[in-house]
Amino acid sequence: MTHDAHAHHDHGSGHDHHPHSHSGRGGKIGAALREVFAPHSHDASDSIDSALESSAAGIRAVKISLLVLGVTAIAQIAIVAISGSVALLADTIHNFSDALTAIPLWIAFALSTKAATRRYTYGFGRAEDLAGLFVVAMIALSAIIAGVESVRRLINPVPIEHVGWVALAGLVGFIGNELVALYRIRVGRRISSAALVADGLHARTDGFTSLAVLLGAGGVALGFPLADPVIGLVITVAILAILRTAARDIFRRLMDGVDPGFVASAESALAAEPGVLAVRSVRMRWVGHRLHADAELDIDPAVSLADAHRIAHEAEHTLTHAVPKLASALVHAYPDSGGSSH
């Protein structure tokens, strides 16, 4: 018997049975620092009812964060107007221009809602990852600017005027950017968007830059004029740590990397399925914030074609419940060859 039965299923409602728990009460400070520089993600978390809802949640996150960053920039501009600080004006313009990097991500989320075509048969979800590359480039640029500026101020110290106002503007910038960072990262994890998480990390780098302004102004006020460039160098190192995390996550998406735990869960669920003798292979890939799977199973060669199709169909149904964020599953059922190659 040489049948090849397969079943295909488009899965809109993710059933998240991903029982990861994070244990360990000790080392809370270290864990908190790791969460800031490398927010933990399993590539998917809480379920969203459909790909459209995920994209809508992403667009909503971008809109709200842009609004918050806009208010932050306006508050900083008001402080600039009062203090007359040129250095503070430059930092405010930097924060405002960086906020606009969310626009490519907005466009990418909008594109991802478009239906697949005969040319783009998997749809337009990859636009998110391309936007993520842009965000990573902006984080790298922030690190370069922060590093160069810090070294320049070490070599040629620049006196800080209106220290109190500068500190206030730095505090406003840090709070605004960190709130946006937390929100983007949280939503990005929830909808499994590596690009939105990267954009949250980008907002965090801007927050760190503003924090450097605040701490530097404090150091100057306490009589340590070199505190500004030294803290700037420390912040540059922090931005590089964030850059590493963002670049790693986007690279994995572009290379079709998935959490190995997803593959293990899929293999275990399929192997336990009635009628399945062995699991030949399981392949998965992310397209934007949705997961697609392809599996090959060995079944008893004596079963009928109808039964083989039924086994394949039930196996893919099991797969969609075992793996969160699964948009589609394609399961092939082959007659067991007894170890010989096909």
C-alpha angles and dihedrals in degrees: 000000000000106000124145109200119186138174130202126201132183106211116199103168112061114218102206109206093158104136099189113149126187111224134182124085092197125083093034093155093052091046091050091051091049089051091054097049099031111019108207118243136169089204087257138038134157113021126250120204098239146354089256091055090048091053091046090052089051093050090047090052091051092049095048094045091049089052092051092047090048091054090047092052092048090051090051091048089053090053090048090053091052097043100036091216112161092194090053090049090055091051091049092051089049092053092046094050091047090053088062091064086083089072095076088051090051089053090048093053090049091050092049090065091062117105120253117265134204089264098040098039095170093049127239102298092118088072086080092060092048089053087049090058089055091051091050089051090053091051089051090050090051090053092050093048093047092048096046092046092049093050091047091053091048090055095039109022114213117207115237115227127197089024094180094052092044090052091049092051090049090052092049091049093048095049094046095048095043092051089051091046093053092047096047093046092048094050091040091057092045094054093033095241110155089186094056091048088051090051088052089053088050090056087050091056089054089049090052090051090054089046088055088054090052096046092042091053089049091052092050091049089053092052101264105117093176090058089090098060094035092054088045090059091049090051089049090058089049091051090051089054089052090046090056092054095046094045092048093052095046092045091052091052093049090049092049092249117167135181105277087220089068090055092047091049091049093048092049093048094047094045090054092052114113112256095021112119098180142350109238099186144340121202127182137178137179119234103188106310097336127087126223125195137195121189136180121205135188116223136176108290089216095067120100123255090251092053091046090054091048091052091049092048094049090046093054090048088054089048093055089055095045097052123053123224092020109158097178140002130198114194124187120197117201130184109258109257095200092244099315119124123256 
